[in-house]
Amino acid sequence: MSSEPFELTATEAAIAIKKGKLNPIDLALSCIERFELCEDQVKAYAYFDKKFFLRQVQSLGFIKSQLHGLPIAVKDMIDTIDMPTQHNSPIYRGHQPSKDAAIVSILKSLGGIISGKTETHEFAAGGKLPATTNPHNKAHTAGGSSSGSAAAIASGTTMLSIGTQTGGSVLRPASFCGIFGMKPTFGSVSREGAKFYSVSLDTIGWYGRSVADLSLLAENTRAIRNSPNLTVKKETKSFAICELPKSNLASSNANKALEEAASLLSKSGHKVKKLSLPKKFENLYQTQLTIMKGEGRTAFLAEYLGNFDLLAKDFKDRVEDADNISFEKLRNSYDYAAECRKEFDNIASDFDGVISIGAPGVAPESLNTTGDAIFQRIWSVLHVPAIALPGFFGEKELPIGIQMVAPRFMDANLLEAANQASLSFNCTKVFPVLNKN
């Protein structure tokens, strides 16, 4: 066992709790101590109550699942009945929901402990930026919009965390923070109680410090039906290295990470093949934006009508249709995306995992941006499961991840492929960091 409980992966902690080698109270106290060390710098949380955190642990009953006693942080645009849900918006300052979101209720029912609410872009969509910094270097962004959820895992103040993705809001922060992240197949996890931006794209996702951690949440939320085989033994897999549209906008370090990943997989004995998507897929980047912004017109209409003066310009633009997205254009985008989903599923079915650049580069040196979702938008609109894998680095020794996807509802297979890739990358788990540079 590691010297401090917070340094364990969630899976390691779950095993230790089940065997009686780790008391959930000791785990909570370790995370709280880590919070007190990190939070002034990292600013991962919108709400954190140490006393309430401990009361939850003290009221635990018998073990119901592998999540028993594990601290789990939740993005602050997902409703919690006993903690404020403020959406990083002045409109919802001090807002207390009357009901837990479905994902929160599920986690609690299984013995998970909601450790706090994490910082996000306003409504996880735009407007006000999160205050969160990158635990690897406080001058750099942690990414967005699931900024705090990613930074909380990277800094070690919680064991698991929940985020959301509409464009690239789970996978990009994972790349920037050097951790594991997963966006399951669209529709496989209930979004009830999470603020909508795009009903056709929004997806609940999560972070951990190993592939096994991602699987832990996938299994318990029933995003997958069967437990994947996450063996530590080598099992030969077939991988495609995919050059995404707009890949010319990636930094040399991002391209180098992808090349290194391909090389390591090949040296490990896996089958590796280059994949070029059909030319029609080049339009998916704009299709994702059209659907997201088109559906944003209705998502923020209530705030627009009820709290116009407090609403950021981003959301006023959505409601007022600043991008001039006609109903015909939106309908055509739906149809085009549906065609591409079926075609991609057929293409990707020849492989265990399709690998691509995870982000344009390392986290930008600025807190006035959370980076660009350019390399996740295609996977979000295709509704496929996606996993962020760490193990690579760019300038200033900042992390830079890659991402792996599979056909829709092949999440369990994707987890198995991701596990084998992490073995090849010699990065099966990551440890908490706090660099004060």
Protein Blocks (a to p, Z undefined) as FASTA:
>chain_A
ZZbfklpcfklmmmmmmnopacfklmmmmmmmmmmmmmmmnomafbdcfklmmmmmmmpc
cdfbfknopacdddfkbccfkbcceklpaklgoiacfbdcfklmmmmmnopacfbdcddd
ehhlgmjddfbdcfkbmkbcebjfklmmmmmmmnopafbdcdddfklmmmmmmmmnopac
ddddehiacfehiacfblmlgccddddfbfklmmmmmmmnopafbdcdfdfbdcdddddd
dddehklmpcfklmmmmmmmmmmmmmnopacddddddfklmmmmmmmmmmmmmmmmmmmm
mmmmmmmmlpcfklmmmmnomnopafklmmmmmmmmmmmmmmmmmmmmmpmbdcddfbfb
dcdddfkbgbjaklmmmmmmnopacdddehiacehhiacdddddddehilmmmmmmmmmm
mmmnopabccddddfZZ
